[in-house]
Every structure is written in structure tokens, then in C-alpha cells.
Amino acid sequence: MTPVRGQLNKPEHRRVLSALRAAGRMTMTGAHWLVLMTTEREIFGGPSSQRAGSLYETLEQVLVQQAAPAADQDAPGETAVG
């Protein structure tokens, strides 16, 4: 994965760029995930950037998938039958 340019080249977004590079190497940690999941869309690129849009959509899908099991566990009145 080639990181998008622009905003990510700014020193204050070094952590985001590092997390994207870790994702590309498949060596992500929880800290990397936290950085990516809390980064605003504009940091990944402008509204017309297809690459930034695809990246952000993928991150949103991962977040939804990770939140779904947690929501299932929090559902009231359901008990596991073993």
C-alpha cells in the first residue's frame, strides 16, 4: 500500500503515516489501529482522492466489523447456552 500524499507529509501526522506503513507491512499494533480509527477523513486526502476514499471506507468497514461482536455481547436478556 502506498500512503497518500499531502496532509500525511506534515510532521504532526507522522503517527498516521507510521500506522499506514505498519498496515502495509501487516505488522499493526493496537496503537496503530487506534490512530487510524480516530483520524479524520481529511487527513487521508482531499474529497476527490479515490485512494484516500478507498482507504477510509476500508477503515470504516473494519470498525463496523469490530464493533458488531461487542454490540452482540452487550445485548440485554441474551444468555449463552452451553
TIMAR-535720 format. One record per residue (C-alpha): z, x, y negated; residue number from 0. Coordinates in nm, 3 decimals. Each point is the difference from the previous one (the first is absolute). Layout:
REM residues N
> Z|X|Y|NUM
...
***
This chain:
REM residues 82
> 0.000|0.000|0.000|0
> -0.098|0.136|-0.338|1
> 0.251|-0.096|-0.269|2
> -0.136|-0.184|-0.299|3
> -0.018|0.192|-0.323|4
> 0.110|-0.088|-0.353|5
> 0.359|-0.120|-0.020|6
> 0.100|0.196|0.310|7
> -0.087|0.328|-0.168|8
> 0.283|-0.049|-0.251|9
> 0.316|0.202|0.069|10
> 0.221|-0.310|-0.002|11
> -0.191|-0.140|0.299|12
> 0.036|0.309|0.220|13
> 0.218|-0.188|0.248|14
> -0.265|-0.270|0.047|15
> -0.270|0.259|0.061|16
> 0.227|0.180|0.246|17
> 0.062|-0.326|0.188|18
> -0.374|-0.070|0.018|19
> -0.067|0.346|0.136|20
> 0.275|-0.048|0.260|21
> -0.166|-0.327|0.102|22
> -0.329|0.183|0.042|23
> 0.171|0.254|0.227|24
> 0.189|-0.278|0.185|25
> 0.331|0.170|-0.082|26
> 0.163|-0.267|-0.214|27
> 0.374|-0.036|-0.040|28
> 0.202|-0.296|-0.120|29
> 0.009|0.154|-0.346|30
> -0.380|0.011|-0.007|31
> -0.018|-0.367|0.097|32
> 0.249|-0.093|-0.270|33
> -0.202|0.182|-0.265|34
> -0.326|-0.165|0.107|35
> 0.148|-0.348|0.033|36
> 0.158|0.011|-0.345|37
> -0.292|0.153|-0.189|38
> -0.188|-0.229|-0.236|39
> -0.366|-0.075|0.077|40
> -0.125|0.163|-0.322|41
> 0.126|0.341|0.112|42
> -0.245|0.000|0.292|43
> -0.300|-0.056|-0.228|44
> -0.166|-0.238|-0.241|45
> -0.085|-0.361|0.082|46
> -0.361|0.088|0.077|47
> 0.089|0.278|0.247|48
> -0.093|-0.118|0.349|49
> 0.185|0.287|0.164|50
> 0.320|-0.076|-0.191|51
> -0.037|-0.370|0.079|52
> -0.042|0.068|0.371|53
> 0.298|0.232|0.005|54
> 0.224|-0.248|-0.179|55
> -0.112|-0.288|0.226|56
> 0.085|0.210|0.304|57
> 0.345|0.077|-0.140|58
> 0.057|-0.371|-0.067|59
> -0.098|-0.086|0.359|60
> 0.241|0.259|0.138|61
> 0.277|-0.137|-0.220|62
> -0.065|-0.358|0.118|63
> -0.003|0.109|0.365|64
> 0.325|0.191|-0.041|65
> 0.168|-0.287|-0.184|66
> -0.102|-0.263|0.259|67
> 0.223|0.127|0.285|68
> 0.293|0.029|-0.239|69
> -0.054|-0.359|-0.118|70
> -0.015|-0.119|0.362|71
> 0.336|0.162|0.072|72
> 0.154|-0.165|-0.305|73
> -0.109|-0.353|0.099|74
> 0.311|-0.220|0.024|75
> 0.079|-0.195|0.314|76
> -0.206|0.212|0.235|77
> 0.163|0.187|0.281|78
> -0.147|0.235|0.252|79
> 0.003|-0.119|0.358|80
> 0.048|0.284|0.239|81
***
